Amino acid sequence: MATASQTVLLHRALYMQQAIKQAAETFADFASFAISRQGAHYAVAIADIDPEADGDVVAEFCNFALYNTMQRKRKKI
Amino acid sequence: MTAQESQAATVEQVDTAQSRVTLALEIGLYPIDVLYGAAYIFIDRAYVLLDKDEGVGRPGRYLVHLRGKNPMTKEQLLGLSGEFSNELLSQALRRKVVKQNQKLIEEITTQAIAGAAGGSLPTDFLANQDDGLDFLDDPLGIAVPWEEKFKKKKDEPGAAT
């Protein structure tokens, strides 16, 4: 059984799209993700969140997206 | 400008029900690398969400939302935000030191890599290497056994018996 969906706004100046996609792939077993552009943000619609998943899937996903962004920016330098 | 507005990092909101604290930082004061550096340190302790407030008619701000992985009191949340502010300063200083010493760091690294790769040894060191000795030669008598060295002394007049 899956829970209701949530939308997270990640600022485009602070998060990289590829990093968000990578995080979405990581959490694909626990929820479904749809990424779109909404003004200065990426809007990530997170649905079908597995209620049996340990911890907060949405918050963990945001941490992963941030971490992936940092990694990618470091590689660019 | 009020005293609170003049501070570099201000606590914007504390939400104990959600165990969340929001910090606002002036964009001009903290480069994005500093913000990432501080966020990286906190990523295992808290849920970190960064945002940007473009600011109409005032300088833009970074918004840092920190949420505890476990329930936190107001004091703990304020402590967390204080630690984040300290980490920002630490990262800013670190960045400054690295920038100042970049040439020196690069030089040392280049020398270390060249040394490890067997590159450029000092020329006088190489010149002194060929001293005409075979590897079996022992001009300092290092290979002479102890017994041989001290046998002569035993035979000398006045040697202890």
gemmi code that builds the backbone of each chain (N, CA, C; Angstrom):
import gemmi

chains = {
    "A": [
        ("MET", (0.838, -1.203, 0.000), (0.000, 0.000, 0.000), (0.874, 1.254, 0.000)),
        ("ALA", (0.535, 2.240, -0.813), (1.351, 3.465, -0.913), (0.625, 4.658, -0.290)),
        ("THR", (1.406, 5.639, 0.174), (0.822, 6.824, 0.806), (0.633, 7.929, -0.228)),
        ("ALA", (0.028, 9.056, 0.209), (-0.220, 10.192, -0.680), (1.093, 10.796, -1.178)),
        ("SER", (0.990, 11.617, -2.207), (2.192, 12.194, -2.804), (2.583, 13.524, -2.144)),
        ("GLN", (3.826, 13.898, -2.373), (4.366, 15.169, -1.868), (5.156, 15.822, -2.983)),
        ("THR", (5.243, 17.147, -2.947), (6.074, 17.840, -3.932), (7.154, 18.631, -3.198)),
        ("VAL", (8.376, 18.469, -3.666), (9.517, 19.183, -3.074), (10.054, 20.163, -4.110)),
        ("LEU", (10.346, 21.375, -3.663), (10.928, 22.374, -4.566), (12.412, 22.511, -4.267)),
        ("LEU", (13.232, 22.256, -5.270), (14.687, 22.364, -5.119), (15.178, 23.463, -6.061)),
        ("HIS", (15.836, 24.460, -5.489), (16.236, 25.618, -6.285), (17.256, 25.226, -7.361)),
        ("ARG", (17.058, 25.742, -8.558), (17.919, 25.351, -9.687), (19.333, 25.880, -9.550)),
        ("ALA", (19.506, 26.923, -8.761), (20.867, 27.458, -8.565), (21.653, 26.623, -7.550)),
        ("LEU", (20.939, 25.799, -6.795), (21.597, 25.051, -5.715), (21.625, 23.543, -5.932)),
        ("TYR", (20.732, 23.047, -6.773), (20.662, 21.604, -7.032), (20.805, 21.362, -8.536)),
        ("MET", (21.554, 20.330, -8.891), (21.724, 19.989, -10.304), (20.702, 18.932, -10.707)),
        ("GLN", (20.189, 19.092, -11.907), (19.146, 18.172, -12.372), (19.626, 16.720, -12.395)),
        ("GLN", (20.872, 16.524, -12.869), (21.410, 15.162, -12.933), (21.532, 14.561, -11.535)),
        ("ALA", (21.876, 15.418, -10.583), (22.013, 14.960, -9.196), (20.657, 14.544, -8.631)),
        ("ILE", (19.628, 15.292, -8.992), (18.265, 14.962, -8.533), (17.821, 13.647, -9.166)),
        ("LYS", (18.113, 13.500, -10.458), (17.739, 12.264, -11.166), (18.431, 11.054, -10.533)),
        ("GLN", (19.708, 11.259, -10.211), (20.489, 10.176, -9.599), (19.878, 9.778, -8.244)),
        ("ALA", (19.472, 10.779, -7.464), (18.841, 10.500, -6.165), (17.509, 9.779, -6.375)),
        ("ALA", (16.777, 10.195, -7.408), (15.488, 9.552, -7.701), (15.696, 8.076, -8.055)),
        ("GLU", (16.769, 7.802, -8.799), (17.078, 6.403, -9.149), (17.402, 5.596, -7.883)),
        ("THR", (18.119, 6.231, -6.973), (18.497, 5.556, -5.719), (17.253, 5.148, -4.921)),
        ("PHE", (16.242, 6.026, -4.936), (15.046, 5.779, -4.121), (13.880, 5.203, -4.930)),
        ("ALA", (14.186, 4.738, -6.126), (13.123, 4.242, -7.013), (12.338, 3.075, -6.412)),
        ("ASP", (12.986, 2.315, -5.521), (12.300, 1.165, -4.911), (11.297, 1.595, -3.845)),
        ("PHE", (11.410, 2.829, -3.384), (10.576, 3.281, -2.263), (9.490, 4.289, -2.664)),
        ("ALA", (9.623, 4.873, -3.838), (8.631, 5.859, -4.298), (8.820, 6.106, -5.782)),
        ("SER", (7.875, 6.818, -6.372), (8.058, 7.204, -7.783), (8.258, 8.718, -7.847)),
        ("PHE", (9.101, 9.138, -8.766), (9.505, 10.544, -8.828), (9.235, 11.123, -10.211)),
        ("ALA", (8.761, 12.355, -10.225), (8.576, 13.076, -11.497), (9.180, 14.472, -11.322)),
        ("ILE", (10.167, 14.770, -12.175), (10.876, 16.056, -12.031), (10.431, 17.009, -13.141)),
        ("SER", (10.091, 18.225, -12.752), (9.724, 19.234, -13.753), (10.274, 20.585, -13.317)),
        ("ARG", (10.257, 21.530, -14.227), (10.732, 22.879, -13.905), (9.554, 23.741, -13.479)),
        ("GLN", (9.796, 24.506, -12.440), (8.736, 25.404, -11.972), (9.406, 26.710, -11.540)),
        ("GLY", (9.501, 27.641, -12.456), (10.172, 28.912, -12.171), (11.642, 28.671, -11.875)),
        ("ALA", (12.103, 29.141, -10.722), (13.517, 29.003, -10.351), (13.803, 27.654, -9.710)),
        ("HIS", (12.784, 26.820, -9.595), (12.951, 25.546, -8.890), (12.739, 24.347, -9.806)),
        ("TYR", (13.261, 23.217, -9.355), (12.839, 21.926, -9.887), (11.744, 21.441, -8.940)),
        ("ALA", (10.620, 21.096, -9.499), (9.544, 20.557, -8.671), (9.612, 19.033, -8.784)),
        ("VAL", (9.801, 18.384, -7.663), (9.888, 16.920, -7.673), (8.622, 16.375, -7.006)),
        ("ALA", (7.793, 15.767, -7.822), (6.568, 15.160, -7.290), (6.900, 13.727, -6.874)),
        ("ILE", (6.700, 13.466, -5.604), (7.053, 12.134, -5.073), (5.748, 11.424, -4.700)),
        ("ALA", (5.519, 10.302, -5.357), (4.258, 9.574, -5.134), (4.555, 8.121, -4.793)),
        ("ASP", (3.517, 7.438, -4.417), (3.616, 5.999, -4.092), (4.732, 5.715, -3.084)),
        ("ILE", (4.781, 6.542, -2.052), (5.848, 6.345, -1.050), (5.537, 5.086, -0.239)),
        ("ASP", (6.523, 4.224, -0.187), (6.366, 2.958, 0.531), (6.218, 3.238, 2.034)),
        ("PRO", (5.075, 2.931, 2.620), (4.886, 3.238, 4.047), (5.760, 2.378, 4.963)),
        ("GLU", (6.260, 1.292, 4.409), (7.097, 0.413, 5.244), (8.580, 0.764, 5.174)),
        ("ALA", (8.902, 1.780, 4.384), (10.311, 2.190, 4.258), (10.769, 2.812, 5.574)),
        ("ASP", (11.997, 2.472, 5.966), (12.575, 3.025, 7.201), (12.901, 4.495, 7.004)),
        ("GLY", (12.534, 5.336, 7.965), (12.895, 6.751, 7.905), (11.998, 7.552, 6.973)),
        ("ASP", (12.395, 8.792, 6.769), (11.629, 9.724, 5.950), (12.171, 9.715, 4.522)),
        ("VAL", (11.448, 9.074, 3.633), (11.938, 8.905, 2.256), (12.158, 10.259, 1.573)),
        ("VAL", (11.226, 11.184, 1.759), (11.321, 12.489, 1.079), (12.555, 13.258, 1.563)),
        ("ALA", (12.730, 13.309, 2.895), (13.868, 14.051, 3.459), (15.199, 13.394, 3.076)),
        ("GLU", (15.203, 12.054, 3.091), (16.434, 11.341, 2.701), (16.745, 11.604, 1.225)),
        ("PHE", (15.691, 11.634, 0.420), (15.875, 11.919, -1.008), (16.510, 13.312, -1.187)),
        ("CYS", (16.028, 14.299, -0.413), (16.580, 15.666, -0.513), (18.051, 15.677, -0.105)),
        ("ASN", (18.397, 14.946, 0.951), (19.801, 14.863, 1.368), (20.663, 14.260, 0.252)),
        ("PHE", (20.152, 13.213, -0.369), (20.895, 12.564, -1.452), (21.067, 13.518, -2.636)),
        ("ALA", (20.000, 14.245, -2.959), (20.076, 15.184, -4.088), (21.133, 16.253, -3.807)),
        ("LEU", (21.187, 16.708, -2.569), (22.185, 17.720, -2.191), (23.592, 17.129, -2.241)),
        ("TYR", (23.733, 15.941, -1.686), (25.044, 15.283, -1.669), (25.546, 15.035, -3.105)),
        ("ASN", (24.659, 14.543, -3.956), (25.043, 14.287, -5.350), (25.450, 15.586, -6.057)),
        ("THR", (24.733, 16.656, -5.750), (25.078, 17.957, -6.346), (26.480, 18.377, -5.930)),
        ("MET", (26.764, 18.231, -4.626), (28.091, 18.615, -4.118), (29.178, 17.795, -4.805)),
        ("GLN", (28.934, 16.502, -4.942), (29.912, 15.621, -5.581), (30.162, 16.050, -7.025)),
        ("ARG", (29.092, 16.331, -7.733), (29.221, 16.698, -9.145), (29.915, 18.044, -9.309)),
        ("LYS", (29.598, 18.987, -8.417), (30.252, 20.310, -8.504), (31.733, 20.176, -8.189)),
        ("ARG", (32.077, 19.317, -7.255), (33.487, 19.119, -6.886), (34.256, 18.536, -8.072)),
        ("LYS", (33.623, 17.601, -8.785), (34.272, 16.991, -9.954), (34.515, 18.031, -11.043)),
        ("LYS", (33.584, 18.974, -11.157), (33.699, 20.018, -12.178), (34.899, 20.900, -11.910)),
        ("ILE", (35.173, 21.151, -10.601), (36.307, 21.998, -10.214), (37.585, 21.255, -10.538)),
    ],
    "B": [
        ("MET", (18.413, 49.411, 8.939), (18.718, 47.993, 9.136), (18.771, 47.671, 10.638)),
        ("THR", (18.026, 46.693, 11.076), (18.018, 46.336, 12.493), (19.257, 45.511, 12.830)),
        ("ALA", (19.461, 45.338, 14.138), (20.625, 44.563, 14.573), (20.560, 43.136, 14.034)),
        ("GLN", (19.334, 42.595, 14.027), (19.193, 41.198, 13.577), (19.483, 41.074, 12.080)),
        ("GLU", (19.047, 42.089, 11.324), (19.253, 42.038, 9.873), (20.727, 42.163, 9.510)),
        ("SER", (21.492, 42.840, 10.392), (22.904, 43.053, 10.074), (23.743, 41.801, 10.325)),
        ("GLN", (23.176, 40.814, 11.039), (23.944, 39.591, 11.299), (24.079, 38.774, 10.020)),
        ("ALA", (25.188, 38.061, 9.927), (25.448, 37.299, 8.715), (24.475, 36.135, 8.558)),
        ("ALA", (24.233, 35.401, 9.647), (23.305, 34.266, 9.599), (22.261, 34.449, 10.697)),
        ("THR", (21.015, 34.465, 10.320), (19.962, 34.657, 11.320), (19.015, 33.465, 11.340)),
        ("VAL", (18.490, 33.209, 12.534), (17.495, 32.141, 12.649), (16.170, 32.727, 12.184)),
        ("GLU", (15.654, 32.149, 11.143), (14.437, 32.676, 10.526), (13.191, 32.086, 11.190)),
        ("GLN", (13.280, 30.806, 11.494), (12.103, 30.131, 12.036), (12.512, 28.884, 12.821)),
        ("VAL", (11.831, 28.681, 13.952), (12.058, 27.439, 14.706), (10.709, 26.738, 14.834)),
        ("ASP", (10.656, 25.519, 14.356), (9.410, 24.756, 14.392), (9.667, 23.476, 15.188)),
        ("THR", (9.294, 23.511, 16.470), (9.590, 22.344, 17.322), (8.713, 21.141, 16.954)),
        ("ALA", (7.496, 21.421, 16.465), (6.604, 20.312, 16.093), (7.224, 19.465, 14.982)),
        ("GLN", (7.911, 20.143, 14.066), (8.549, 19.438, 12.941), (10.030, 19.188, 13.194)),
        ("SER", (10.535, 19.617, 14.348), (11.979, 19.548, 14.669), (12.797, 20.223, 13.577)),
        ("ARG", (12.346, 21.410, 13.184), (13.006, 22.083, 12.059), (13.381, 23.512, 12.408)),
        ("VAL", (14.540, 23.917, 11.942), (14.987, 25.299, 12.121), (15.428, 25.829, 10.753)),
        ("THR", (15.103, 27.086, 10.499), (15.475, 27.692, 9.217), (16.425, 28.856, 9.463)),
        ("LEU", (17.533, 28.823, 8.761), (18.537, 29.892, 8.858), (18.531, 30.696, 7.564)),
        ("ALA", (18.765, 31.990, 7.678), (18.878, 32.831, 6.484), (20.278, 33.434, 6.442)),
        ("LEU", (20.937, 33.340, 5.293), (22.304, 33.847, 5.140), (22.348, 34.821, 3.973)),
        ("GLU", (23.085, 35.896, 4.158), (23.228, 36.851, 3.053), (24.118, 36.242, 1.967)),
        ("ILE", (23.650, 36.263, 0.744), (24.382, 35.624, -0.361), (25.763, 36.232, -0.545)),
        ("GLY", (25.861, 37.547, -0.413), (27.139, 38.230, -0.637), (28.208, 37.850, 0.373)),
        ("LEU", (27.794, 37.399, 1.537), (28.768, 37.103, 2.595), (29.307, 35.686, 2.527)),
        ("TYR", (28.492, 34.766, 2.057), (28.923, 33.367, 2.017), (28.909, 32.838, 0.588)),
        ("PRO", (30.081, 32.519, 0.029), (30.090, 31.889, -1.302), (29.385, 30.530, -1.242)),
        ("ILE", (28.938, 30.097, -2.379), (28.159, 28.849, -2.426), (28.988, 27.641, -1.956)),
        ("ASP", (30.305, 27.660, -2.210), (31.170, 26.546, -1.774), (31.165, 26.413, -0.254)),
        ("VAL", (31.135, 27.557, 0.419), (31.116, 27.572, 1.884), (29.805, 26.949, 2.384)),
        ("LEU", (28.719, 27.317, 1.725), (27.408, 26.778, 2.092), (27.373, 25.259, 1.887)),
        ("TYR", (27.896, 24.805, 0.751), (27.942, 23.366, 0.478), (28.829, 22.649, 1.509)),
        ("GLY", (29.947, 23.269, 1.822), (30.881, 22.665, 2.780), (30.235, 22.453, 4.138)),
        ("ALA", (29.520, 23.457, 4.602), (28.851, 23.353, 5.909), (27.713, 22.333, 5.844)),
        ("ALA", (26.978, 22.366, 4.736), (25.850, 21.423, 4.575), (26.369, 19.981, 4.572)),
        ("TYR", (27.525, 19.780, 3.949), (28.120, 18.435, 3.866), (28.413, 17.872, 5.262)),
        ("ILE", (28.888, 18.750, 6.148), (29.216, 18.319, 7.518), (27.951, 17.879, 8.265)),
        ("PHE", (26.823, 18.522, 7.957), (25.592, 18.267, 8.715), (24.703, 17.193, 8.102)),
        ("ILE", (25.057, 16.739, 6.935), (24.142, 15.872, 6.189), (23.888, 14.529, 6.890)),
        ("ASP", (24.821, 14.080, 7.730), (24.591, 12.801, 8.425), (23.837, 12.999, 9.739)),
        ("ARG", (23.774, 14.243, 10.220), (23.100, 14.497, 11.497), (21.684, 15.023, 11.321)),
        ("ALA", (21.440, 15.646, 10.187), (20.138, 16.309, 9.991), (19.723, 16.223, 8.530)),
        ("TYR", (18.455, 16.485, 8.291), (17.984, 16.608, 6.910), (18.210, 18.061, 6.496)),
        ("VAL", (18.971, 18.248, 5.446), (19.344, 19.604, 5.026), (18.667, 19.921, 3.694)),
        ("LEU", (17.964, 21.024, 3.673), (17.338, 21.481, 2.432), (17.763, 22.933, 2.207)),
        ("LEU", (18.362, 23.182, 1.051), (18.811, 24.542, 0.748), (17.818, 25.222, -0.183)),
        ("ASP", (17.671, 26.503, -0.002), (16.808, 27.278, -0.891), (17.392, 28.676, -1.036)),
        ("LYS", (16.856, 29.395, -1.985), (17.378, 30.728, -2.255), (16.203, 31.694, -2.328)),
        ("ASP", (16.339, 32.781, -1.584), (15.323, 33.833, -1.618), (15.938, 34.978, -2.423)),
        ("GLU", (15.454, 35.181, -3.632), (16.073, 36.162, -4.525), (16.043, 37.567, -3.923)),
        ("GLY", (14.999, 37.886, -3.181), (14.915, 39.181, -2.509), (14.617, 40.322, -3.453)),
        ("VAL", (13.461, 40.897, -3.303), (13.088, 42.046, -4.136), (13.331, 43.304, -3.305)),
        ("GLY", (14.209, 44.169, -3.791), (14.510, 45.408, -3.083), (15.445, 45.235, -1.902)),
        ("ARG", (16.022, 44.062, -1.762), (17.013, 43.809, -0.699), (17.933, 42.674, -1.176)),
        ("PRO", (19.114, 42.524, -0.519), (20.035, 41.484, -0.982), (19.408, 40.095, -0.885)),
        ("GLY", (19.783, 39.231, -1.805), (19.273, 37.861, -1.785), (19.802, 37.089, -0.586)),
        ("ARG", (19.111, 36.027, -0.255), (19.511, 35.221, 0.905), (19.447, 33.740, 0.551)),
        ("TYR", (20.358, 32.985, 1.176), (20.226, 31.533, 1.143), (19.394, 31.137, 2.344)),
        ("LEU", (18.503, 30.205, 2.149), (17.724, 29.670, 3.272), (18.172, 28.236, 3.514)),
        ("VAL", (18.505, 27.951, 4.740), (18.950, 26.599, 5.096), (17.924, 26.008, 6.056)),
        ("HIS", (17.253, 24.970, 5.616), (16.275, 24.285, 6.479), (16.964, 23.056, 7.062)),
        ("LEU", (17.077, 23.024, 8.367), (17.681, 21.866, 9.043), (16.586, 21.158, 9.834)),
        ("ARG", (16.469, 19.874, 9.630), (15.468, 19.102, 10.392), (16.173, 17.941, 11.067)),
        ("GLY", (15.961, 17.813, 12.350), (16.597, 16.740, 13.101), (16.112, 15.376, 12.634)),
        ("LYS", (17.006, 14.399, 12.651), (16.589, 13.041, 12.270), (15.776, 12.399, 13.392)),
        ("ASN", (15.931, 12.957, 14.611), (15.123, 12.546, 15.757), (14.442, 13.799, 16.305)),
        ("PRO", (13.358, 13.640, 17.093), (12.698, 14.831, 17.653), (13.680, 15.680, 18.468)),
        ("MET", (13.570, 17.004, 18.328), (14.493, 17.920, 19.003), (13.717, 19.031, 19.702)),
        ("THR", (14.247, 19.483, 20.848), (13.636, 20.599, 21.572), (14.063, 21.908, 20.907)),
        ("LYS", (13.455, 23.012, 21.359), (13.793, 24.312, 20.794), (15.271, 24.629, 21.037)),
        ("GLU", (15.739, 24.311, 22.253), (17.144, 24.593, 22.597), (18.084, 23.793, 21.689)),
        ("GLN", (17.719, 22.547, 21.480), (18.565, 21.703, 20.610), (18.584, 22.232, 19.172)),
        ("LEU", (17.419, 22.713, 18.720), (17.349, 23.252, 17.355), (18.172, 24.527, 17.240)),
        ("LEU", (18.097, 25.370, 18.284), (18.906, 26.600, 18.254), (20.395, 26.258, 18.318)),
        ("GLY", (20.709, 25.222, 19.106), (22.100, 24.761, 19.173), (22.586, 24.265, 17.816)),
        ("LEU", (21.714, 23.533, 17.133), (22.045, 23.010, 15.805), (22.305, 24.163, 14.823)),
        ("SER", (21.441, 25.177, 14.889), (21.628, 26.314, 13.972), (22.910, 27.073, 14.311)),
        ("GLY", (23.218, 27.165, 15.617), (24.472, 27.818, 16.026), (25.681, 27.061, 15.518)),
        ("GLU", (25.615, 25.733, 15.624), (26.728, 24.905, 15.120), (26.882, 25.077, 13.608)),
        ("PHE", (25.758, 25.196, 12.928), (25.823, 25.382, 11.470), (26.492, 26.719, 11.151)),
        ("SER", (26.142, 27.759, 11.922), (26.764, 29.082, 11.704), (28.269, 29.006, 11.941)),
        ("ASN", (28.658, 28.295, 13.007), (30.094, 28.124, 13.282), (30.782, 27.403, 12.131)),
        ("GLU", (30.120, 26.377, 11.616), (30.700, 25.598, 10.520), (30.858, 26.461, 9.266)),
        ("LEU", (29.920, 27.381, 9.071), (30.033, 28.299, 7.930), (31.312, 29.125, 8.048)),
        ("LEU", (31.552, 29.641, 9.259), (32.764, 30.437, 9.483), (34.016, 29.588, 9.270)),
        ("SER", (33.963, 28.372, 9.797), (35.096, 27.464, 9.664), (35.398, 27.191, 8.188)),
        ("GLN", (34.356, 26.936, 7.434), (34.527, 26.649, 5.998), (35.041, 27.872, 5.259)),
        ("ALA", (34.562, 29.048, 5.654), (34.994, 30.285, 5.003), (36.486, 30.513, 5.261)),
        ("LEU", (36.906, 30.274, 6.511), (38.323, 30.455, 6.859), (39.190, 29.444, 6.094)),
        ("ARG", (38.729, 28.209, 6.079), (39.440, 27.136, 5.387), (39.655, 27.489, 3.908)),
        ("ARG", (38.594, 28.012, 3.315), (38.641, 28.395, 1.903), (39.673, 29.509, 1.698)),
        ("LYS", (39.683, 30.463, 2.645), (40.611, 31.590, 2.543), (42.061, 31.107, 2.658)),
        ("VAL", (42.304, 30.215, 3.621), (43.668, 29.695, 3.821), (44.130, 28.931, 2.586)),
        ("VAL", (43.255, 28.111, 2.041), (43.611, 27.336, 0.838), (43.931, 28.266, -0.321)),
        ("LYS", (43.132, 29.316, -0.461), (43.340, 30.278, -1.544), (44.691, 30.976, -1.388)),
        ("GLN", (44.998, 31.360, -0.146), (46.250, 32.075, 0.120), (47.473, 31.199, -0.148)),
        ("ASN", (47.357, 29.907, 0.180), (48.513, 29.011, 0.078), (48.467, 28.105, -1.147)),
        ("GLN", (47.617, 28.427, -2.074), (47.401, 27.537, -3.221), (48.697, 27.251, -3.983)),
        ("LYS", (49.500, 28.326, -4.207), (50.738, 28.160, -4.970), (51.690, 27.204, -4.251)),
        ("LEU", (51.800, 27.421, -2.943), (52.698, 26.601, -2.127), (52.240, 25.135, -2.138)),
        ("ILE", (50.934, 24.940, -1.972), (50.369, 23.582, -1.959), (50.653, 22.892, -3.295)),
        ("GLU", (50.440, 23.634, -4.390), (50.657, 23.061, -5.722), (52.128, 22.676, -5.907)),
        ("GLU", (53.026, 23.555, -5.428), (54.460, 23.315, -5.575), (54.888, 22.048, -4.822)),
        ("ILE", (54.418, 21.948, -3.572), (54.771, 20.783, -2.743), (54.224, 19.505, -3.370)),
        ("THR", (52.991, 19.580, -3.837), (52.366, 18.398, -4.454), (53.124, 17.980, -5.705)),
        ("THR", (53.506, 18.967, -6.521), (54.242, 18.664, -7.748), (55.565, 17.973, -7.420)),
        ("GLN", (56.274, 18.505, -6.408), (57.562, 17.917, -6.018), (57.378, 16.491, -5.511)),
        ("ALA", (56.313, 16.297, -4.712), (56.061, 14.967, -4.150), (55.765, 13.959, -5.252)),
        ("ILE", (54.948, 14.372, -6.213), (54.593, 13.468, -7.314), (55.825, 13.171, -8.171)),
        ("ALA", (56.623, 14.217, -8.445), (57.830, 14.037, -9.250), (58.806, 13.088, -8.546)),
        ("GLY", (58.916, 13.244, -7.226), (59.794, 12.371, -6.441), (59.332, 10.929, -6.474)),
        ("ALA", (58.013, 10.733, -6.326), (57.457, 9.374, -6.325), (57.613, 8.713, -7.687)),
        ("ALA", (57.595, 9.538, -8.731), (57.712, 8.998, -10.092), (59.174, 8.778, -10.493)),
        ("GLY", (60.091, 9.055, -9.568), (61.509, 8.861, -9.843), (62.088, 9.950, -10.710)),
        ("GLY", (61.446, 11.062, -10.725), (61.905, 12.195, -11.529), (62.995, 12.975, -10.837)),
        ("SER", (63.241, 14.119, -11.333), (64.313, 15.055, -11.004), (64.943, 14.951, -9.619)),
        ("LEU", (66.035, 14.222, -9.536), (66.843, 14.221, -8.320), (67.844, 15.364, -8.438)),
        ("PRO", (68.337, 15.889, -7.330), (69.340, 16.953, -7.432), (70.566, 16.480, -8.211)),
        ("THR", (71.136, 17.351, -9.062), (72.225, 16.944, -9.957), (73.491, 16.570, -9.182)),
        ("ASP", (73.789, 17.285, -8.081), (75.007, 16.965, -7.326), (74.908, 15.581, -6.675)),
        ("PHE", (73.683, 15.174, -6.327), (73.465, 13.850, -5.746), (73.829, 12.768, -6.777)),
        ("LEU", (73.396, 12.978, -8.006), (73.678, 12.018, -9.075), (75.178, 11.977, -9.390)),
        ("ALA", (75.846, 13.132, -9.354), (77.274, 13.221, -9.679), (78.124, 12.461, -8.661)),
        ("ASN", (77.685, 12.480, -7.393), (78.455, 11.821, -6.338), (78.253, 10.309, -6.298)),
        ("GLN", (77.298, 9.846, -7.082), (76.972, 8.419, -6.989), (78.100, 7.532, -7.531)),
        ("ASP", (78.778, 7.973, -8.586), (79.822, 7.148, -9.184), (81.155, 7.429, -8.497)),
        ("ASP", (81.457, 6.686, -7.420), (82.694, 6.922, -6.681), (83.719, 5.811, -6.948)),
        ("GLY", (83.503, 4.976, -7.966), (84.466, 3.956, -8.372), (84.511, 2.745, -7.456)),
        ("LEU", (83.538, 2.601, -6.558), (83.539, 1.466, -5.634), (82.643, 0.354, -6.144)),
        ("ASP", (83.083, -0.882, -5.909), (82.242, -2.035, -6.217), (81.319, -2.248, -5.021)),
        ("PHE", (80.218, -2.964, -5.226), (79.309, -3.137, -4.090), (79.883, -4.059, -3.008)),
        ("LEU", (80.965, -4.828, -3.381), (81.598, -5.697, -2.377), (82.706, -4.982, -1.598)),
        ("ASP", (83.135, -3.820, -2.093), (84.183, -3.064, -1.380), (83.663, -2.610, -0.024)),
        ("ASP", (84.576, -2.579, 0.955), (84.163, -2.189, 2.312), (85.222, -1.270, 2.928)),
        ("PRO", (85.338, -0.064, 2.406), (86.416, 0.815, 2.869), (86.309, 1.191, 4.344)),
        ("LEU", (85.129, 1.161, 4.920), (84.964, 1.539, 6.335), (85.037, 0.337, 7.278)),
        ("GLY", (85.175, -0.843, 6.702), (85.298, -2.046, 7.516), (84.021, -2.433, 8.241)),
        ("ILE", (82.945, -2.112, 7.648), (81.644, -2.400, 8.275), (81.365, -3.904, 8.268)),
        ("ALA", (81.835, -4.594, 7.221), (81.526, -6.017, 7.091), (82.489, -6.916, 7.888)),
        ("VAL", (83.507, -6.325, 8.528), (84.470, -7.144, 9.295), (83.797, -7.640, 10.579)),
        ("PRO", (83.852, -8.971, 10.839), (83.208, -9.502, 12.042), (83.843, -8.912, 13.314)),
        ("TRP", (83.065, -8.847, 14.332), (83.476, -8.253, 15.617), (84.684, -8.999, 16.193)),
        ("GLU", (84.662, -10.323, 16.075), (85.751, -11.125, 16.633), (87.086, -10.777, 15.976)),
        ("GLU", (87.057, -10.605, 14.654), (88.285, -10.286, 13.912), (88.820, -8.924, 14.329)),
        ("LYS", (87.936, -7.967, 14.498), (88.327, -6.609, 14.848), (89.034, -6.577, 16.197)),
        ("PHE", (88.500, -7.311, 17.171), (89.008, -7.226, 18.545), (90.004, -8.315, 18.911)),
        ("LYS", (90.288, -9.258, 17.986), (91.255, -10.330, 18.231), (92.646, -9.735, 18.377)),
        ("LYS", (92.951, -8.779, 17.507), (94.271, -8.151, 17.519), (94.535, -7.488, 18.856)),
        ("LYS", (93.523, -6.788, 19.357), (93.665, -6.067, 20.623), (94.011, -7.016, 21.755)),
        ("LYS", (93.450, -8.244, 21.696), (93.680, -9.251, 22.731), (95.153, -9.659, 22.785)),
        ("ASP", (95.795, -9.760, 21.590), (97.200, -10.186, 21.495), (98.187, -9.082, 21.870)),
        ("GLU", (97.677, -7.838, 21.849), (98.580, -6.726, 22.167), (99.053, -6.825, 23.620)),
        ("PRO", (100.326, -6.354, 23.893), (100.791, -6.405, 25.284), (99.928, -5.518, 26.177)),
        ("GLY", (99.568, -6.001, 27.343), (98.756, -5.215, 28.293), (97.289, -5.438, 28.132)),
        ("ALA", (96.910, -6.298, 27.152), (95.479, -6.551, 26.984), (94.979, -7.426, 28.114)),
        ("ALA", (93.738, -7.215, 28.499), (93.167, -7.982, 29.627), (93.101, -9.444, 29.264)),
        ("THR", (93.376, -10.370, 30.220), (93.321, -11.805, 29.936), (92.041, -12.402, 30.467)),
    ],
}
model = gemmi.Model(1)
for chain_id, residues in chains.items():
    chain = gemmi.Chain(chain_id)
    for i, (resn, *xyz) in enumerate(residues, 1):
        res = gemmi.Residue()
        res.name, res.seqid = resn, gemmi.SeqId(i, " ")
        for name, pos in zip(("N", "CA", "C"), xyz):
            atom = gemmi.Atom()
            atom.name, atom.element = name, gemmi.Element(name[0])
            atom.pos, atom.b_iso = gemmi.Position(*pos), 0.0
            res.add_atom(atom)
        chain.add_residue(res)
    model.add_chain(chain)
structure = gemmi.Structure()
structure.add_model(model)
structure.setup_entities()
